[in-house]
Amino acid sequence: MSTPRPVLVVDFGAQYAQLIARRVREAKVYSEIVPHTMPVAEMLAKNPAAIILSGGPSSVYAPGAPQVDAGMFTAGVPVFGICYGFQAMAQALGGTVAHTGNREYGGTPLAARPEAGVLLKGLPADLPVWMSHGDCVTEAPAGFTVTAESAGAPVAAFEDLAGRRAGVQFHPEVGHTAHGQEMLTRFLYEIAGIEPTWTPENIIDEQVARIREQVGEKEVICALSGGVDSAVAAALVHKAVGDQLTCVFVDHGLLRAGEAEQVEKDYVAATGIKLKVVDARDRFLGALAGVTDPEQKRKIIGREFIRVFEAAAREVAAHGDVEFLVQGTLYPDVVESGGGTGTANIKSHHNVGGLPEDLKFALVEPLRALFKDEVRALGLQLGLPEAMVWRHPFPGPGLAIRIIGAVDEERLALLRKADLIARQELTAAGLDRDVWQFPVVLLADVRSVGVQGDGRSYGHPVVLRPVSSEDAMTADWSRLPYDVIAKISTRITNEVAEVNRVVLDVTSKPPGTIEWE
């Protein structure tokens, strides 16, 4: 199958543009984000199934504020406006937007009118919704029915079913809006008339066909890291071209307990992929010996990975015509890099700048259109081990940047034990999927006084850093139950030699980062 017609999310500078796109995908409809600066003719050239206008920080009548080209509404494409997009849509179609002084931010009661229309039909008459506006629509454009109001917005929702257009002053995409996803789905299905065909099965079928067309009979190489992105990308390519794919796993000795074995045994057993394992543990530890500066650690690990992978790639290429490199690029990467235009930078699984210029491959990026949750769904559909599919994001340099101080085998062993205990207890409590990431940090250059047994101890502190996030751009510390934290702390201080203190990091991002280094 070909990629379905996209629902275009026009980004007016909204903090929620990616979230809108994800919510559309959750309704099993394909979406793409485009900037508000894109000419309407270019948007229409994409043959969109619908257009959603996002929120934004501007006032529609402020000098230089983004405007909506009225030509968008004469092309017969269904349009849905949200917050600023709602106001811009109303203004472009002849409605009235005013600065009334009745601002609404955060949770706000919404009152549905008797003419509830499609979006609100059958829902409670009074709904809590999430508002964020200083201006409001005071008069709907001709042909629109006003379907809801609030204390600060006399026109809080409207619909023009004949023109397949609708809009809301609030944010249906956020969890704080009751029935928000249902409203968004109703627009897509009932007003825009879109069929829900964006499913894991269809995505797999489409990508397999594309990969076969791109690769032909050539050989393909992929660097496996143990993370979900490279694992799913490789599994998709393998489904398409079978043994034309060779995966390379560079064991740098900086992974967590059991992760190398997971790649070498469980993943191969689940997929049947050809895997070349390079044991480079001694090489990496030797290069890192005595290094304490985190940026220097990253550069060393990146340099060594490039050299090891380059050698492995040349060995693979000696046995076949290798022209393609699999990369686990996700859709947020594409959006944040300006849409992926221009020459792609190859990101290794260690997040270093790129591979050597003389190591030339064409890229195969089967996940380029997907969000993280969609990648996980594909991984399950492809039969990958659940532990790999639901693995928390893990930094490319591995445990080296979770040791504050120099890296050696003894310190790695201490951190592995502590990290394993934290992961075991999180799993036992059923909280794995409630936490985005759970770094465990060894303060190797710090000693604290403690009492263990009948004597005084002088051991290392360990930091627990559980965080919750949607996309890692911002994050907050996870409010884990006290008994879970207590059990982790007790086990670590009892079972891990030379650790006598466990502390909890309660810093959000910003101002802190998720990782310590």
Helices and strands as residue ranges (DSSP letters): E 7-11, H 17-26, E 31-35, H 40-45, E 50-53, G 70-74, E 79-82, H 84-92, E 96-98, E 104-112, H 117-120, E 126-133, E 136-139, E 145-150, E 153-160, E 165-168, H 180-186, I 187-191, H 200-215, E 219-224, H 228-241, G 242-244, E 245-251, H 259-261, I 262-267, H 268-271, E 274-279, H 281-288, H 294-317, E 322-326, H 331-336, E 362-364, H 372-381, H 386-389, G 398-402, H 409-428, G 432-434, E 440-442, E 448-452, E 455-464, E 467-468, E 476-477, H 482-495, E 499-504
